[in-house]
Amino acid sequence: MTTTLELSTVLPRLNAALAAGKLLLVWGDTPFPPEAEAPVNAAAHIAQWQRTELPPVTWPLWETPPLPILSLEPTARLAAAFRAQGAPLVVVATRRDVPVAGQHSLLQLAGDLAARRGLWLAWADVRDVHSDPDKAYLLQEAARIARDGVVLVCAPDPGPAFARLWAELLAPVLREAEAVVALGPAESTWPAGIRPLAGAALDVLGQLVAPVAQPDTPVAVPSFGPAGPGSTTHIYVQGDFHGTIASGERSIAVGGDARDSTFQTGDTVAVPAAAQEGAESENAPLRTRLQRLDDVALDTLCMDHFPAVYDRFSRGLRRDEKVNLLLDHCRRNPEAAGRLAEVLQ
């Protein structure tokens, strides 16, 4: 039997991952599980799904700080719940869609039931998911977020369909996450690798708070145990900041730049505003250089050097939208920014 984790032991890691942009929420409700074989009449099967009345979502995902949500159900229930609460939600369904920082983003992996598009009617559709460019893009986004981070599974009814989807699809994709924890009914049976959390979903989700410090405001360096040789603590402030305490010395990274100083536990450190804006300011010269390229040259550059970005281009996409997609890719993948700078020289 899987041991249940106490929230008090996990909450600091959840909030640290949230602050670093490394917390992925997986909505694991599966009201329409795939069939063993493809239905003979797919249109009638989908129409039956559309006529099915489902209860509204009551788990307060909209009350959490903005985070990405990977959904395993094809309905608009989550979007409707956010809309009813007046909470913004960005739906990311294709490789042309981009999550928006500072807002909840819904990665609609299981398709769109209303549009009858991308649905998992049978398990063969799940097995073929990586051949679908849009779904492959969504899985790549999920893997990027979860890498060295935490996955929080929210499943009101984690039945056999969820267990199989996790084992065959999600577990391999999210294998680089440091931890996978779950919220669900107390009697639930979870797949291997998922640790259930004690407590009601309302209580747990309500305690997700991203620690945010005002720029240039001193931030106290906390201690999570007796300081001494080898003791380490991590601090996350507005995403890309962490401090390390070890043997009375301190090395911090702000916006990717390592900075060293000596300190004692309880010291304070000012987080400069410029460090929080580093990614944006670094992209400004790249944007200026990209303005010199016409649409054909921009397409050629991306096709030759950034195929993952080129695959997201669609007919009718404006040139400025293509530039934004490329720069967003560089923001998420710092090594790509260096490669782009070399290409544009």
C-alpha positions as CSV (number, residue, x, y, z in Angstrom):
1,M,0.0,0.0,0.0
2,T,1.3,3.5,-0.9
3,T,2.2,5.6,2.0
4,T,0.3,8.9,2.3
5,L,2.4,12.0,2.6
6,E,1.6,14.7,5.1
7,L,1.1,18.1,3.5
8,S,3.4,19.8,6.0
9,T,6.3,17.8,4.6
10,V,5.5,18.5,1.0
11,L,4.1,22.0,0.9
12,P,7.4,23.9,1.0
13,R,8.6,21.9,-2.0
14,L,5.3,22.5,-3.9
15,N,5.5,26.3,-3.2
16,A,9.2,26.4,-4.2
17,A,8.4,24.6,-7.5
18,L,5.5,26.9,-8.1
19,A,7.7,30.0,-7.6
20,A,10.3,28.6,-9.9
21,G,7.8,27.8,-12.6
22,K,8.4,24.1,-12.2
23,L,5.0,22.9,-10.8
24,L,2.8,21.1,-13.3
25,L,-0.8,20.3,-12.3
26,V,-2.3,17.2,-14.0
27,W,-6.1,17.2,-14.1
28,G,-6.7,13.4,-14.1
29,D,-10.5,13.2,-14.4
30,T,-11.4,10.9,-17.3
31,P,-15.2,10.9,-17.9
32,F,-14.8,9.5,-21.4
33,P,-12.1,6.8,-21.2
34,P,-10.8,5.3,-24.5
35,E,-12.4,2.1,-25.7
36,A,-10.5,-1.1,-26.3
37,E,-11.4,-0.9,-30.0
38,A,-12.3,2.0,-32.2
39,P,-16.1,2.5,-32.3
40,V,-17.9,1.3,-35.5
41,N,-19.7,4.6,-35.7
42,A,-17.4,7.3,-34.4
43,A,-19.8,10.2,-35.1
44,A,-22.5,8.5,-33.0
45,H,-20.1,7.7,-30.3
46,I,-18.9,11.3,-30.1
47,A,-22.5,12.6,-30.1
48,Q,-23.3,10.4,-27.2
49,W,-20.4,11.9,-25.3
50,Q,-21.7,15.4,-26.1
51,R,-25.1,14.6,-24.8
52,T,-23.7,13.3,-21.5
53,E,-24.3,15.7,-18.6
54,L,-21.4,15.9,-16.3
55,P,-21.3,17.6,-12.9
56,P,-19.5,21.0,-12.7
57,V,-15.9,21.0,-11.4
58,T,-15.9,21.9,-7.8
59,W,-12.1,21.6,-7.1
60,P,-11.0,25.2,-6.8
61,L,-8.2,25.2,-9.3
62,W,-8.9,28.8,-10.1
63,E,-7.9,29.8,-6.5
64,T,-4.3,28.6,-6.9
65,P,-1.6,31.0,-8.2
66,P,-1.3,30.9,-12.0
67,L,0.2,27.5,-13.1
68,P,0.0,25.2,-16.1
69,I,-2.7,22.5,-16.1
70,L,-2.4,19.4,-18.2
71,S,-5.9,18.0,-18.8
72,L,-6.9,14.4,-19.5
73,E,-10.5,15.2,-20.3
74,P,-11.8,16.7,-23.6
75,T,-14.7,18.7,-22.2
76,A,-15.0,22.5,-21.5
77,R,-15.8,21.9,-17.8
78,L,-12.6,23.4,-16.5
79,A,-12.8,26.4,-18.8
80,A,-16.4,26.9,-17.8
81,A,-15.5,26.7,-14.1
82,F,-12.8,29.3,-14.5
83,R,-15.1,31.5,-16.5
84,A,-17.8,31.3,-13.8
85,Q,-15.3,32.5,-11.2
86,G,-14.1,35.3,-13.4
87,A,-10.6,33.8,-13.5
88,P,-8.5,34.1,-16.7
89,L,-7.6,30.8,-18.4
90,V,-5.5,30.4,-21.5
91,V,-6.4,27.3,-23.5
92,V,-3.4,25.7,-25.2
93,A,-4.6,23.2,-27.7
94,T,-2.2,23.3,-30.7
95,R,1.4,24.1,-31.4
96,R,0.4,27.6,-32.4
97,D,-0.8,28.4,-28.9
98,V,1.5,29.7,-26.3
99,P,1.0,29.6,-22.5
100,V,0.8,33.1,-21.0
101,A,3.0,34.0,-18.0
102,G,1.0,35.1,-15.0
103,Q,-2.2,33.3,-16.1
104,H,-3.5,29.7,-15.7
105,S,-2.8,27.8,-18.9
106,L,-4.8,24.7,-19.8
107,L,-2.9,22.2,-22.0
108,Q,-5.9,20.4,-23.6
109,L,-4.1,17.1,-24.3
110,A,-7.3,14.9,-24.6
111,G,-8.7,16.9,-27.5
112,D,-11.8,19.2,-27.9
113,L,-15.1,17.4,-27.5
114,A,-17.1,20.4,-28.7
115,A,-15.1,20.7,-31.9
116,R,-14.9,16.9,-32.3
117,R,-11.1,17.2,-32.7
118,G,-8.2,15.2,-31.3
119,L,-10.3,12.8,-29.2
120,W,-9.1,9.5,-27.8
121,L,-11.9,7.2,-28.9
122,A,-9.7,4.1,-28.5
123,W,-6.4,3.2,-26.9
124,A,-4.8,3.1,-30.3
125,D,-5.4,6.9,-30.4
126,V,-3.4,7.2,-27.2
127,R,-0.6,5.1,-28.6
128,D,-0.4,7.3,-31.7
129,V,-0.3,10.6,-29.7
130,H,3.3,11.4,-30.4
131,S,2.6,11.3,-34.2
132,D,0.2,14.2,-33.7
133,P,2.3,17.5,-33.9
134,D,-0.1,19.4,-31.6
135,K,-0.3,16.7,-28.9
136,A,3.5,16.2,-29.2
137,Y,4.0,19.9,-28.6
138,L,1.7,19.8,-25.5
139,L,3.6,16.8,-24.1
140,Q,6.9,18.6,-24.7
141,E,5.6,21.7,-22.8
142,A,4.5,19.5,-19.9
143,A,7.9,17.7,-19.8
144,R,9.8,21.0,-19.9
145,I,7.8,22.3,-16.9
146,A,8.1,19.1,-14.9
147,R,11.8,18.6,-15.5
148,D,13.5,19.0,-12.1
149,G,10.2,20.1,-10.7
150,V,7.0,18.6,-9.2
151,V,3.9,17.1,-10.7
152,L,0.7,17.5,-8.7
153,V,-2.0,15.1,-9.9
154,C,-5.6,16.2,-9.1
155,A,-8.1,13.3,-9.8
156,P,-11.5,13.3,-8.2
157,D,-12.0,9.7,-9.4
158,P,-8.7,8.0,-10.5
159,G,-10.0,4.9,-12.0
160,P,-8.4,2.3,-14.3
161,A,-8.4,4.7,-17.3
162,F,-6.3,7.2,-15.5
163,A,-3.9,4.5,-14.2
164,R,-3.4,3.2,-17.8
165,L,-2.9,6.7,-19.2
166,W,-0.4,7.5,-16.5
167,A,1.6,4.3,-17.1
168,E,1.6,4.3,-20.9
169,L,1.6,8.0,-21.7
170,L,2.4,10.4,-18.9
171,A,4.9,8.5,-16.7
172,P,7.5,8.3,-19.6
173,V,7.0,11.9,-20.6
174,L,7.2,13.3,-17.0
175,R,10.0,10.9,-15.8
176,E,12.4,13.8,-15.1
177,A,10.2,15.3,-12.4
178,E,11.7,15.2,-9.0
179,A,8.5,14.2,-7.4
180,V,4.9,13.3,-8.3
181,V,2.2,13.7,-5.6
182,A,-1.6,13.4,-5.9
183,L,-4.9,14.6,-4.5
184,G,-7.9,12.3,-4.6
185,P,-10.3,10.3,-2.5
186,A,-8.7,8.7,0.5
187,E,-9.4,5.2,-0.7
188,S,-7.9,5.7,-4.1
189,T,-5.3,3.3,-5.6
190,W,-2.5,5.2,-7.4
191,P,-0.1,4.0,-10.0
192,A,3.5,3.3,-9.1
193,G,5.5,6.5,-8.7
194,I,2.6,8.6,-7.5
195,R,2.5,9.5,-3.8
196,P,-0.9,10.6,-2.4
197,L,-1.2,13.6,-0.2
198,A,-3.2,13.6,3.0
199,G,-6.0,16.3,3.3
200,A,-8.9,17.6,1.3
201,A,-8.3,19.2,-2.1
202,L,-9.8,22.5,-0.9
203,D,-7.3,22.7,1.9
204,V,-4.2,21.6,-0.1
205,L,-4.9,23.9,-3.1
206,G,-5.7,26.8,-0.8
207,Q,-2.2,26.6,0.6
208,L,-0.3,26.9,-2.7
209,V,1.2,30.3,-2.5
210,A,4.1,31.5,-4.7
211,P,6.5,33.5,-2.5
212,V,7.1,36.8,-4.1
213,A,9.4,39.6,-3.0
214,Q,9.3,43.1,-4.2
215,P,12.4,44.1,-6.3
216,D,15.3,45.5,-4.3
217,T,13.6,44.4,-1.1
218,P,15.8,42.5,1.4
219,V,14.8,38.9,1.7
220,A,15.6,37.0,4.8
221,V,17.6,33.8,4.4
222,P,15.7,31.1,6.3
223,S,17.0,28.0,7.9
224,F,15.3,24.6,7.6
225,G,17.6,22.9,10.1
226,P,20.8,23.3,12.1
227,A,23.3,25.1,10.0
228,G,26.6,23.3,9.5
229,P,28.8,21.6,7.0
230,G,26.8,20.3,4.1
231,S,23.5,21.8,5.2
232,T,21.7,23.4,2.3
233,T,18.6,25.5,1.8
234,H,17.0,26.9,-1.3
235,I,15.1,30.1,-1.6
236,Y,12.9,30.9,-4.6
237,V,11.9,34.5,-5.3
238,Q,9.9,35.4,-8.4
239,G,11.0,32.4,-10.3
240,D,14.7,32.3,-11.1
241,F,16.4,32.9,-7.7
242,H,17.9,30.4,-5.4
243,G,20.3,30.6,-2.5
244,T,22.5,27.9,-1.0
245,I,23.8,27.7,2.5
246,A,26.8,25.5,3.1
247,S,29.5,25.8,5.7
248,G,28.9,29.5,6.2
249,E,29.3,30.4,2.6
250,R,26.8,31.4,0.1
251,S,26.4,31.1,-3.7
252,I,23.3,32.5,-5.3
253,A,22.0,32.5,-8.9
254,V,19.8,35.4,-10.1
255,G,18.5,35.2,-13.6
256,G,21.2,32.6,-14.4
257,D,24.2,34.7,-13.2
258,A,26.2,33.1,-10.3
259,R,27.1,35.5,-7.5
260,D,29.1,34.6,-4.5
261,S,29.3,36.2,-1.0
262,T,29.9,35.1,2.6
263,F,26.9,35.0,4.9
264,Q,25.4,33.5,8.0
265,T,22.0,31.9,8.3
266,G,19.5,34.8,8.9
267,D,21.4,37.3,6.7
268,T,19.4,39.2,4.1
269,V,19.9,39.7,0.4
270,A,18.5,42.3,-1.9
271,V,17.1,40.9,-5.2
272,P,17.8,43.5,-7.9
273,A,14.9,44.3,-10.2
274,A,17.3,44.0,-13.2
275,A,17.8,40.3,-12.5
276,Q,14.1,39.6,-12.8
277,E,14.0,41.3,-16.2
278,G,17.1,39.6,-17.5
279,A,15.4,37.3,-19.9
280,E,13.3,40.0,-21.5
281,S,16.2,42.5,-21.8
282,E,18.4,39.8,-23.3
283,N,15.8,39.1,-26.0
284,A,15.6,42.8,-27.1
285,P,18.8,42.7,-29.3
286,L,17.6,39.4,-30.9
287,R,14.3,41.0,-31.7
288,T,16.1,44.0,-33.3
289,R,18.2,41.7,-35.5
290,L,15.1,39.6,-36.5
291,Q,13.4,42.7,-37.7
292,R,16.0,42.8,-40.5
293,L,14.7,39.5,-41.9
294,D,11.8,39.3,-44.3
295,D,9.1,36.6,-43.9
296,V,10.8,34.1,-46.3
297,A,14.2,34.5,-44.5
298,L,12.6,34.1,-41.1
299,D,10.9,30.9,-42.3
300,T,14.2,29.6,-43.7
301,L,16.1,30.4,-40.5
302,C,13.6,28.6,-38.3
303,M,13.3,25.6,-40.6
304,D,17.1,25.1,-40.7
305,H,18.0,25.9,-37.1
306,F,14.8,25.8,-35.0
307,P,12.5,23.1,-36.5
308,A,10.4,22.8,-33.3
309,V,9.5,26.5,-33.8
310,Y,9.0,26.1,-37.5
311,D,6.5,23.2,-36.9
312,R,4.3,25.7,-35.0
313,F,4.0,28.1,-38.0
314,S,0.7,27.9,-39.8
315,R,-0.6,29.4,-43.0
316,G,-1.6,33.0,-42.4
317,L,0.5,33.5,-39.3
318,R,1.9,37.0,-39.3
319,R,5.6,37.7,-39.3
320,D,5.5,39.4,-35.9
321,E,3.7,36.3,-34.5
322,K,6.5,34.1,-35.8
323,V,9.1,36.3,-34.2
324,N,7.2,36.1,-30.9
325,L,7.1,32.3,-31.1
326,L,10.8,32.1,-31.8
327,L,11.7,34.5,-28.9
328,D,9.4,32.6,-26.6
329,H,11.2,29.4,-27.5
330,C,14.5,31.1,-26.7
331,R,13.2,32.4,-23.4
332,R,12.2,28.9,-22.4
333,N,15.4,27.3,-23.7
334,P,18.4,29.6,-23.0
335,E,20.7,27.5,-25.2
336,A,18.5,28.3,-28.1
337,A,19.0,32.1,-27.5
338,G,22.8,31.6,-27.8
339,R,22.4,29.6,-31.0
340,L,20.1,32.3,-32.5
341,A,22.6,35.0,-31.6
342,E,25.3,33.1,-33.5
343,V,23.1,32.5,-36.5
344,L,22.2,36.2,-36.7
345,Q,25.8,37.5,-36.5
